Structure formats: C-alpha cells, structure tokens
Amino acid sequence: MADVRIEEFVDRDVVFVRRYGPYETSAMEAWQTLWAWVNEKGHTPQVKRVIGASWDHPEHTTPSEIRYDACIEMHARVDGDPGFDIGLKTLPGGPYAVTLFEGPYQGMGPALRDLADVQVPARSDKSPQPDG
C-alpha cells in the first residue's frame, strides 16, 4: 500500500484535463495531454504544483464512468484551451487523501486504488467539485 495521508488544502485554481476510464489508462492519457500543452505553450516556468484528482472508487463505479483529473496549479493565471481539452477550475479547500507517486504511468492504478480506500473527513461547508 502506498504511503497515504490526509492533508488540508486551501482552494487551488488549476488548469486540468479530465479523462474517463480505469485509472491505469485515464491518468496516463490526462497527464500526457496536459504536459504536451504545457510544453507547447511554454508554460513550464509557470508550473507551481501538480495534482492528480481521482474522484471515484474503481470498485464501486462503472469503469467507463471513473473520472480522473490531471491538474496543474500555475504561478500566474493562464487561460484554458478547448483545442487541447484544457479547462480551468477551482479545487475546493478541505481534507484530501494524498500520496506521492513516482514511476511509470502504468503503476498509477494501484496507488490510486489505495487512495480510494482511505476515509477522508467530511468537509464542513464545501464538497469536491469533480464536474468542474
């Protein structure tokens, strides 16, 4: 099992790419699309933090409906880019299950399943906005 902990986040404005399907494939597709856009547009110096948001438990969700968002918080605001399927949203503050993943994309699935099993305390006045 991955080293998973609960962290309290503040609201974070991010650029993101959403992909659907099993985490083993959707995470890789989302990150490849997002990094291709960052590199092509020259936004690499603006990257502040990378965040992967896995919204659904794979054992309780139809595989085609599992949502994964590759997100990047930037030092300066950038616009979304529909041509690259890049959106903008705010990840709401509150407690989140967090882990550090290092390795090939193919290994992300097990790490994300470990995250899905962690009980996260309820948010007081906010809830995640996975459809952002």
PyMOL commands that set and color helices and strands:
alter all, ss='L'
color gray80, all
select helices_A, chain A and resi 23-41+44-46+63-65+82-84+105-116
alter helices_A, ss='H'
color red, helices_A
select strands_A, chain A and resi 5-9+12-20+47-54+67-74+87-91+94-98
alter strands_A, ss='S'
color yellow, strands_A
deselect
rebuild
show_as cartoon
